[in-house]
Amino acid sequence: MYKLLIVDDEQLERRALRQIIQQNLTLIEVVGEARNGTEAVELAVTVKPDIILMDIKMPEKSGVEASEEIRNLLPKSKIIILSAYDHFDYARAAVKFSATEYLLKPVRPQLLLKTLNSIIETLEEEKRREEEEELLRRQLTTFLPAIKNGFLLDLIYGEISDIHEIKKKAEFLKLKVVPATVFLIDISDIDKKNAQISEVKRQFLRQQIITRLEEKIEGTLVTVAFLGNHRFALLYGNEELPEFVKEADLALAEKIMDILSRTYSIYVAVGIGKRYPSIMEISQSYIEAERALICKKGNINQIIHVTDISEDRPTLFFSAFEKKQLMKAIFDHEKQEAINKMKGFFAQGQNYSSLTEMKLFLLQFFLSDVDERLSRGFSNKMENLQQIVQLAECDSIEELERLTLKQIDVIFEEMHQMKDFFNRKLINKALNYIHENLEKNLTLEEVANLIYLSPYYFSRQFKIMTKMNFIRYVTNVRIEKSKELLSKTDWNITKIALKTGFQNANYFCKVFKKITGYTPGDWRIKNGLK
């Protein structure tokens, strides 16, 4: 319901306008009448009308003066100027304060109703746009931690090579771009303390750890990313300490360890890389921190700085970035890419210190893969786990490579079988909900929550399955349902619009004609009731 204020110094004119509106427009409520411009301003502030019918020539304060004041106070209100004078000066004044319409008195009822219906359409469109923007704001707030985490992962894995892109994304996330050190934090002990908690609580705990570190540590740049497998990367930069100072880094690592071990009663290991002059070199600091952390010994609190590692110790031959790329290839169903990545692993691994370390890496990788697939709804076949365990029994790199590539085949076969079934099951549930609830104000966020998917992921899968976006699909379903009702019932257009989820009959008619090429009335004559 939209609120309308009538402003005219003639009582009969006000009464006539009210009667025309009340008898013909159910979506408009006349909330007040004013006799002059002064009353109009006072009443407008009180009732906050969506639409104002404003006589331009009145005593005390003219319609032009009142409209200018109201426009400043209520910029969204639509003002229709009524004037008995077809005069250029009045028209120019109306343009000055952005009047929505300019009508000559006496106003013909048909023209007034047409004008008001047009304004209702505009208000409906503005309302939908505001709702969409609000939804985007809420989604952005929800997704912001994930967006930030993704940016930080791209940064430390060296996936962004353009400094301007880094600065642009950092500015959006309100992060300072300064030389930084990577502190790689391992808290693998935390799972023993929280073995029984749900995945939702586990994710909340991860975010709590990130927030606590970012709040407790001071610096120009203090930001934390979750890397998976109980690991976090803290990027630290301080404009007051731009150069690499090992003692300062060790002191900060002590603080990190103290915050986490005291708060969560866990063991914490911290690997530290060096600081480099450019943020573009942050990936090098991360590689060093990872190299340092591989030297950790058991479950004890410990800090390892990369400069404390012997230069002749073998470096990590398969980085976290490469592991991430391999996992991505698997879940993007790029089998050949995954095979090539794994063959690259074995080619590099020939020079590694031992077969045992290669087996440990592969066991960890495939078990992480199983955990990830379970979280996405894929089955847990015992034979898969048994094949993974067989890797530990290999006596040579050649045998290990053969079994590993076989396991890649097994993974892709299962995912091929499960992917379509899994996605179709969820999307079909969403489609059924849409068809059964057309009268509601359906939103992508609401339907995504119904099937426990993020709006972003649901939107992407929905488009893959239906070949169109959510809004277009819902609109098409509503129009198809309205065709059925037009053909099989004698309901009026307003009732059909409401039954198919359109709150405004005029907007329904506009959309119907845009999609079908006919007005609802013409469609009914052509295909149904006469």
C-alpha positions as CSV (number, residue, x, y, z in Angstrom):
1,M,0.0,0.0,0.0
2,Y,1.4,3.4,-1.0
3,K,0.6,6.6,0.9
4,L,-0.7,9.7,-0.9
5,L,-1.1,13.3,0.3
6,I,-3.5,15.7,-1.4
7,V,-2.6,19.4,-1.3
8,D,-5.1,21.9,-2.7
9,D,-6.7,25.1,-1.3
10,E,-10.1,24.1,-2.7
11,Q,-12.0,21.6,-0.5
12,L,-14.2,20.4,-3.4
13,E,-11.1,19.7,-5.5
14,R,-9.5,17.7,-2.6
15,R,-12.7,15.7,-2.2
16,A,-13.0,14.9,-5.9
17,L,-9.4,13.7,-6.1
18,R,-9.8,11.5,-3.0
19,Q,-13.0,9.9,-4.4
20,I,-11.4,9.1,-7.8
21,I,-8.4,7.5,-6.1
22,Q,-10.3,5.5,-3.4
23,Q,-12.8,4.1,-6.0
24,N,-10.2,3.0,-8.5
25,L,-6.8,2.3,-6.9
26,T,-6.6,-0.3,-4.2
27,L,-2.8,0.0,-3.8
28,I,-3.0,3.7,-2.8
29,E,-4.2,5.0,0.6
30,V,-5.0,8.7,1.0
31,V,-3.3,9.5,4.3
32,G,-4.0,13.3,4.5
33,E,-5.1,16.6,3.0
34,A,-3.5,20.0,3.2
35,R,-5.0,23.4,2.3
36,N,-1.7,25.2,1.6
37,G,2.0,24.8,1.2
38,T,2.8,25.3,4.9
39,E,0.4,22.6,6.0
40,A,1.7,20.3,3.2
41,V,5.3,20.5,4.5
42,E,4.2,19.8,8.1
43,L,2.0,16.9,7.1
44,A,4.5,15.4,4.8
45,V,7.1,15.3,7.5
46,T,4.6,13.5,9.7
47,V,3.0,10.9,7.4
48,K,5.9,10.6,4.9
49,P,3.8,10.0,1.7
50,D,5.1,8.1,-1.3
51,I,3.1,10.3,-3.6
52,I,1.9,14.0,-3.3
53,L,-0.7,15.7,-5.5
54,M,0.3,19.3,-5.2
55,D,-1.7,22.3,-6.4
56,I,0.9,24.9,-7.6
57,K,-0.9,28.2,-6.7
58,M,-2.0,28.4,-3.1
59,P,-2.1,31.1,-0.3
60,E,0.7,31.4,2.4
61,K,3.2,29.2,0.6
62,S,2.9,28.1,-3.0
63,G,3.1,24.6,-4.3
64,V,6.5,25.3,-5.8
65,E,8.0,26.5,-2.5
66,A,6.4,23.6,-0.6
67,S,7.6,21.0,-3.2
68,E,11.2,22.3,-2.9
69,E,11.2,22.0,0.9
70,I,9.6,18.5,0.7
71,R,12.1,17.4,-2.0
72,N,14.9,18.2,0.5
73,L,13.2,16.4,3.4
74,L,11.7,13.4,1.5
75,P,13.8,12.9,-1.7
76,K,12.1,9.6,-2.6
77,S,8.5,11.1,-2.6
78,K,6.9,11.4,-6.1
79,I,5.4,14.9,-6.6
80,I,2.6,15.5,-9.2
81,I,2.0,19.2,-9.8
82,L,-1.6,20.3,-10.5
83,S,-2.0,23.7,-12.1
84,A,-4.9,25.6,-13.8
85,Y,-2.2,27.5,-15.7
86,D,-0.5,26.1,-18.8
87,H,2.4,28.5,-18.2
88,F,6.1,28.0,-19.0
89,D,7.2,29.5,-15.7
90,Y,5.3,26.9,-13.7
91,A,6.5,24.1,-15.9
92,R,10.1,25.3,-15.5
93,A,9.6,25.5,-11.7
94,A,8.3,21.9,-11.7
95,V,11.4,20.7,-13.6
96,K,13.7,22.6,-11.1
97,F,12.6,20.5,-8.1
98,S,12.2,17.3,-10.2
99,A,8.4,16.9,-10.1
100,T,7.4,13.5,-11.4
101,E,4.5,14.8,-13.4
102,Y,2.8,18.1,-14.4
103,L,-1.0,17.9,-14.9
104,L,-3.4,20.7,-16.0
105,K,-6.6,21.3,-14.0
106,P,-9.3,20.2,-14.2
107,V,-7.6,16.8,-14.3
108,R,-9.4,14.2,-16.3
109,P,-9.9,11.0,-14.1
110,Q,-8.5,8.7,-16.8
111,L,-5.3,10.8,-17.0
112,L,-4.9,11.0,-13.3
113,L,-5.3,7.2,-12.9
114,K,-2.9,6.5,-15.7
115,T,-0.4,8.8,-14.1
116,L,-0.8,7.3,-10.7
117,N,-0.5,3.7,-12.1
118,S,2.7,4.7,-13.8
119,I,4.1,6.1,-10.6
120,I,3.1,2.9,-8.8
121,E,5.1,0.9,-11.3
122,T,8.1,3.2,-10.7
123,L,7.7,2.7,-6.9
124,E,7.5,-1.0,-7.3
125,E,10.6,-1.1,-9.4
126,E,12.5,1.1,-6.9
127,K,11.3,-1.2,-4.1
128,R,12.5,-4.3,-5.9
129,R,15.9,-2.6,-6.6
130,E,16.3,-1.6,-3.0
131,E,15.5,-5.2,-1.9
132,E,18.0,-6.6,-4.3
133,E,20.7,-4.1,-3.1
134,E,19.9,-5.0,0.5
135,L,20.2,-8.7,-0.3
136,L,23.5,-8.0,-2.0
137,R,24.7,-6.1,1.1
138,R,23.7,-8.9,3.4
139,Q,25.3,-11.5,1.1
140,L,28.5,-9.4,0.9
141,T,28.6,-9.2,4.7
142,T,28.1,-13.0,4.9
143,F,30.7,-13.7,2.2
144,L,33.2,-11.1,3.2
145,P,35.3,-13.5,5.4
146,A,35.4,-16.0,2.5
147,I,36.3,-13.3,0.0
148,K,39.1,-12.1,2.2
149,N,40.3,-15.6,2.8
150,G,40.3,-16.3,-1.0
151,F,42.3,-13.1,-1.7
152,L,44.9,-14.0,1.0
153,L,45.3,-17.5,-0.4
154,D,45.8,-16.1,-3.9
155,L,48.3,-13.7,-2.5
156,I,50.5,-16.2,-0.6
157,Y,50.3,-18.8,-3.3
158,G,51.5,-16.3,-5.8
159,E,48.4,-16.4,-8.0
160,I,48.1,-12.6,-8.4
161,S,50.9,-11.1,-10.5
162,D,49.5,-7.6,-11.0
163,I,50.3,-5.1,-8.2
164,H,47.3,-2.9,-9.2
165,E,44.9,-5.8,-8.8
166,I,46.4,-6.5,-5.3
167,K,46.0,-2.9,-4.3
168,K,42.4,-2.7,-5.6
169,K,41.3,-5.9,-3.8
170,A,43.2,-4.9,-0.6
171,E,41.5,-1.5,-0.6
172,F,38.1,-3.2,-1.0
173,L,38.9,-5.4,2.0
174,K,40.4,-2.4,3.9
175,L,43.8,-4.0,4.1
176,K,47.1,-2.0,4.0
177,V,49.6,-3.0,1.3
178,V,53.0,-3.0,3.0
179,P,56.0,-5.4,3.1
180,A,54.9,-8.4,5.2
181,T,56.1,-11.6,6.9
182,V,54.2,-14.8,6.8
183,F,53.7,-16.7,10.1
184,L,52.5,-20.2,9.4
185,I,50.5,-21.5,12.4
186,D,49.8,-25.2,12.9
187,I,47.3,-26.2,15.6
188,S,46.7,-29.9,14.7
189,D,46.2,-30.7,18.4
190,I,42.9,-28.8,18.3
191,D,40.9,-31.6,16.7
192,K,41.6,-33.9,19.7
193,K,40.1,-31.2,21.9
194,N,37.0,-30.8,19.7
195,A,36.5,-34.2,18.1
196,Q,32.7,-34.3,18.7
197,I,31.7,-30.8,17.5
198,S,29.6,-30.3,14.4
199,E,31.0,-28.8,11.2
200,V,29.1,-25.6,11.8
201,K,30.8,-25.2,15.2
202,R,34.1,-26.2,13.7
203,Q,33.8,-23.3,11.1
204,F,32.8,-20.9,13.9
205,L,35.9,-21.9,15.9
206,R,38.1,-21.2,12.8
207,Q,36.6,-17.8,12.4
208,Q,36.9,-17.1,16.1
209,I,40.7,-18.0,16.0
210,I,41.1,-15.6,13.0
211,T,39.2,-12.8,14.8
212,R,41.1,-13.3,18.1
213,L,44.5,-13.1,16.4
214,E,43.5,-10.0,14.3
215,E,42.2,-8.2,17.4
216,K,45.1,-9.1,19.8
217,I,48.0,-8.3,17.5
218,E,48.8,-4.7,16.6
219,G,50.4,-3.6,13.3
220,T,49.9,-1.8,10.0
221,L,48.8,-5.1,8.4
222,V,47.5,-8.0,10.5
223,T,45.3,-10.4,8.7
224,V,44.8,-14.2,8.9
225,A,43.8,-16.8,6.4
226,F,42.7,-20.4,7.0
227,L,44.6,-22.8,4.8
228,G,42.9,-26.1,5.8
229,N,44.3,-29.0,7.7
230,H,44.5,-27.1,11.0
231,R,46.8,-24.4,9.5
232,F,46.5,-20.6,9.4
233,A,48.7,-18.0,7.8
234,L,49.1,-14.7,9.6
235,L,50.4,-11.9,7.4
236,Y,52.1,-9.2,9.4
237,G,53.5,-5.9,8.3
238,N,54.5,-2.8,10.4
239,E,55.4,0.5,8.8
240,E,57.4,1.4,12.0
241,L,59.5,-1.7,11.4
242,P,59.9,-2.0,7.6
243,E,63.1,-4.0,7.6
244,F,63.5,-7.7,8.5
245,V,64.2,-8.0,12.2
246,K,64.4,-11.6,13.3
247,E,64.1,-10.8,17.0
248,A,60.8,-8.9,16.4
249,D,59.4,-11.8,14.4
250,L,60.3,-14.3,17.1
251,A,58.6,-12.1,19.8
252,L,55.5,-11.9,17.7
253,A,55.5,-15.7,17.2
254,E,55.7,-16.1,21.0
255,K,52.6,-13.8,21.3
256,I,50.7,-15.9,18.7
257,M,51.6,-19.1,20.5
258,D,50.6,-17.6,23.9
259,I,47.2,-16.3,22.6
260,L,46.2,-19.7,21.1
261,S,47.7,-22.1,23.6
262,R,46.2,-20.2,26.6
263,T,42.8,-19.7,25.0
264,Y,42.3,-23.1,23.6
265,S,44.7,-25.3,25.7
266,I,46.4,-26.6,22.7
267,Y,49.9,-27.1,21.3
268,V,51.0,-24.5,18.7
269,A,53.8,-24.6,16.1
270,V,54.8,-21.5,14.2
271,G,56.9,-21.4,11.1
272,I,58.3,-18.0,10.1
273,G,59.5,-16.8,6.7
274,K,61.5,-13.7,6.0
275,R,60.2,-10.2,5.1
276,Y,60.7,-8.9,1.6
277,P,60.6,-5.3,0.3
278,S,57.5,-5.9,-1.9
279,I,54.1,-7.5,-1.2
280,M,54.6,-9.2,-4.6
281,E,57.2,-11.4,-2.8
282,I,54.9,-12.5,0.0
283,S,54.6,-16.0,-1.6
284,Q,58.4,-16.4,-1.1
285,S,57.9,-15.7,2.6
286,Y,55.1,-18.2,2.7
287,I,57.3,-20.9,1.1
288,E,60.0,-20.3,3.7
289,A,57.4,-20.5,6.5
290,E,56.2,-23.8,5.1
291,R,59.7,-25.0,4.9
292,A,60.3,-24.0,8.5
293,L,57.2,-25.7,9.8
294,I,58.0,-29.0,8.2
295,C,60.8,-29.2,10.7
296,K,58.5,-29.2,13.7
297,K,58.9,-32.1,16.2
298,G,55.8,-33.7,17.7
299,N,53.1,-32.0,19.7
300,I,54.9,-29.3,21.6
301,N,54.8,-25.5,21.5
302,Q,57.6,-24.5,19.1
303,I,58.8,-21.7,16.9
304,I,61.0,-22.3,13.8
305,H,62.4,-19.5,11.8
306,V,63.5,-20.2,8.3
307,T,67.0,-18.8,9.0
308,D,67.5,-21.5,11.6
309,I,67.2,-24.3,9.1
310,S,70.3,-25.9,7.5
311,E,70.7,-24.9,3.9
312,D,71.4,-28.4,2.8
313,R,68.1,-29.8,4.2
314,P,65.8,-30.7,1.3
315,T,63.1,-28.2,0.5
316,L,59.4,-29.1,0.3
317,F,59.1,-30.4,-3.2
318,F,55.3,-30.1,-3.5
319,S,54.0,-26.8,-2.2
320,A,50.7,-26.0,-0.6
321,F,49.8,-24.1,-3.8
322,E,50.5,-27.2,-5.9
323,K,48.4,-29.3,-3.5
324,K,45.6,-26.8,-3.8
325,Q,45.9,-26.9,-7.6
326,L,45.7,-30.7,-7.6
327,M,42.7,-30.7,-5.3
328,K,41.1,-28.1,-7.6
329,A,41.6,-30.2,-10.7
330,I,39.9,-33.1,-8.9
331,F,36.8,-31.1,-7.9
332,D,36.7,-29.4,-11.3
333,H,36.6,-32.8,-12.9
334,E,39.7,-32.2,-14.9
335,K,41.2,-35.7,-14.8
336,Q,44.1,-35.2,-17.2
337,E,45.2,-32.1,-15.3
338,A,45.1,-34.1,-12.0
339,I,47.1,-36.9,-13.6
340,N,49.7,-34.4,-14.9
341,K,50.0,-32.7,-11.5
342,M,50.5,-36.1,-9.8
343,K,53.1,-37.1,-12.4
344,G,54.9,-33.8,-11.7
345,F,54.9,-34.7,-8.0
346,F,56.7,-38.0,-8.7
347,A,59.2,-36.3,-11.1
348,Q,60.1,-33.8,-8.4
349,G,60.0,-36.4,-5.6
350,Q,62.9,-38.5,-7.1
351,N,65.3,-36.1,-5.4
352,Y,63.4,-36.0,-2.0
353,S,65.0,-37.4,1.1
354,S,63.0,-40.7,1.3
355,L,60.2,-42.8,0.0
356,T,58.7,-42.7,3.4
357,E,58.1,-38.9,3.2
358,M,56.5,-39.3,-0.2
359,K,54.1,-41.9,1.2
360,L,53.3,-39.7,4.2
361,F,52.5,-36.8,1.9
362,L,50.2,-39.0,-0.4
363,L,48.4,-40.5,2.6
364,Q,47.7,-37.1,4.0
365,F,46.6,-35.8,0.6
366,F,44.2,-38.7,-0.2
367,L,42.7,-38.7,3.3
368,S,42.2,-34.9,3.0
369,D,40.5,-35.6,-0.3
370,V,38.2,-38.2,1.3
371,D,37.3,-35.7,4.0
372,E,36.6,-33.0,1.4
373,R,34.4,-35.3,-0.7
374,L,32.4,-36.4,2.4
375,S,31.8,-32.8,3.3
376,R,30.4,-32.4,-0.3
377,G,28.0,-35.3,0.1
378,F,30.0,-38.1,-1.7
379,S,29.9,-41.6,-0.4
380,N,32.5,-43.2,1.8
381,K,33.4,-46.4,0.2
382,M,35.6,-48.6,2.4
383,E,37.4,-50.0,-0.7
384,N,38.7,-46.5,-1.4
385,L,40.1,-46.2,2.1
386,Q,41.7,-49.7,1.8
387,Q,43.4,-48.6,-1.5
388,I,44.7,-45.5,0.2
389,V,46.2,-47.6,3.0
390,Q,47.9,-49.8,0.4
391,L,50.1,-46.8,-0.5
392,A,51.9,-47.3,2.8
393,E,52.9,-50.8,1.8
394,C,54.7,-49.8,-1.4
395,D,58.4,-50.8,-1.6
396,S,59.4,-48.5,-4.5
397,I,58.6,-45.1,-6.1
398,E,57.5,-46.9,-9.3
399,E,54.9,-49.0,-7.4
400,L,53.8,-46.0,-5.4
401,E,53.2,-44.0,-8.6
402,R,51.2,-46.8,-10.2
403,L,48.9,-47.2,-7.2
404,T,48.6,-43.4,-6.8
405,L,47.4,-43.0,-10.5
406,K,45.0,-45.9,-10.0
407,Q,43.6,-44.1,-7.0
408,I,43.1,-41.0,-9.1
409,D,41.1,-43.1,-11.5
410,V,38.9,-44.4,-8.7
411,I,38.2,-40.9,-7.4
412,F,37.1,-39.6,-10.8
413,E,34.9,-42.7,-11.4
414,E,33.0,-42.1,-8.2
415,M,32.7,-38.4,-8.7
416,H,31.4,-38.9,-12.2
417,Q,28.7,-41.2,-10.8
418,M,27.8,-39.0,-7.9
419,K,28.0,-35.4,-9.2
420,D,24.8,-35.4,-11.4
421,F,22.8,-37.3,-8.8
422,F,23.9,-35.0,-6.0
423,N,23.3,-31.7,-7.8
424,R,20.0,-32.8,-9.4
425,K,18.6,-34.0,-6.0
426,L,19.2,-30.6,-4.4
427,I,18.2,-28.4,-7.4
428,N,15.0,-30.5,-7.9
429,K,14.1,-29.9,-4.3
430,A,14.5,-26.1,-4.9
431,L,12.5,-26.3,-8.1
432,N,9.6,-28.1,-6.3
433,Y,9.7,-25.4,-3.6
434,I,9.5,-22.6,-6.2
435,H,6.5,-24.3,-8.0
436,E,4.6,-24.8,-4.8
437,N,5.2,-21.3,-3.4
438,L,4.7,-19.0,-6.3
439,E,2.5,-16.6,-4.2
440,K,5.4,-15.9,-1.9
441,N,8.1,-13.3,-2.4
442,L,10.7,-15.9,-3.4
443,T,14.4,-14.9,-3.0
444,L,17.5,-16.7,-4.0
445,E,18.8,-16.5,-0.5
446,E,15.6,-18.1,1.0
447,V,15.7,-21.1,-1.4
448,A,19.4,-21.6,-1.0
449,N,19.0,-21.8,2.8
450,L,16.2,-24.3,2.3
451,I,18.7,-26.8,0.7
452,Y,21.6,-25.8,2.9
453,L,23.8,-24.2,0.2
454,S,25.4,-20.8,0.1
455,P,23.5,-18.4,-2.2
456,Y,26.6,-18.1,-4.4
457,Y,27.0,-21.9,-4.9
458,F,23.3,-22.4,-5.3
459,S,23.1,-19.6,-7.9
460,R,25.9,-21.2,-9.9
461,Q,24.5,-24.8,-9.8
462,F,20.9,-23.5,-10.5
463,K,22.1,-21.8,-13.7
464,I,24.0,-24.9,-14.8
465,M,20.9,-27.1,-14.3
466,T,18.2,-24.8,-15.6
467,K,20.2,-22.8,-18.2
468,M,18.9,-19.5,-16.7
469,N,19.4,-17.4,-13.6
470,F,17.1,-17.7,-10.6
471,I,15.0,-14.5,-11.2
472,R,14.4,-15.3,-14.8
473,Y,13.4,-18.9,-14.0
474,V,10.9,-17.8,-11.3
475,T,9.5,-15.1,-13.6
476,N,9.0,-17.7,-16.4
477,V,7.3,-20.2,-14.0
478,R,5.0,-17.4,-12.7
479,I,4.0,-16.4,-16.3
480,E,3.4,-20.1,-17.2
481,K,1.1,-20.5,-14.2
482,S,-0.7,-17.3,-15.0
483,K,-1.4,-18.6,-18.5
484,E,-2.9,-21.7,-17.0
485,L,-5.1,-19.6,-14.7
486,L,-6.1,-17.2,-17.5
487,S,-7.2,-20.2,-19.6
488,K,-9.0,-22.3,-16.9
489,T,-10.5,-19.7,-14.5
490,D,-12.6,-16.6,-14.7
491,W,-10.5,-14.8,-12.1
492,N,-9.7,-11.1,-12.7
493,I,-6.2,-10.0,-13.6
494,T,-5.5,-8.7,-10.1
495,K,-6.3,-12.0,-8.4
496,I,-4.2,-13.9,-11.0
497,A,-1.3,-11.5,-10.4
498,L,-1.4,-12.1,-6.7
499,K,-1.8,-15.9,-7.0
500,T,1.4,-16.0,-9.1
501,G,3.5,-13.8,-6.9
502,F,3.1,-10.4,-8.5
503,Q,2.1,-7.8,-6.0
504,N,1.0,-5.2,-8.6
505,A,-1.4,-6.0,-11.5
506,N,0.1,-3.3,-13.7
507,Y,3.6,-4.7,-13.3
508,F,2.3,-8.3,-14.0
509,C,0.7,-7.1,-17.2
510,K,3.9,-5.4,-18.3
511,V,6.0,-8.6,-17.6
512,F,3.4,-10.8,-19.2
513,K,3.4,-8.8,-22.5
514,K,7.1,-8.6,-22.5
515,I,7.4,-12.4,-22.4
516,T,4.4,-13.6,-24.4
517,G,3.8,-10.6,-26.7
518,Y,0.2,-10.4,-25.5
519,T,-1.6,-8.6,-22.7
520,P,-3.3,-11.0,-20.2
521,G,-6.7,-10.1,-21.6
522,D,-5.7,-10.8,-25.2
523,W,-4.1,-14.1,-24.1
524,R,-7.3,-15.1,-22.3
525,I,-9.4,-14.3,-25.4
526,K,-7.0,-16.2,-27.7
527,N,-6.5,-19.3,-25.5
528,G,-9.2,-19.6,-22.9
529,L,-12.3,-17.9,-21.6
530,K,-14.1,-15.5,-23.9
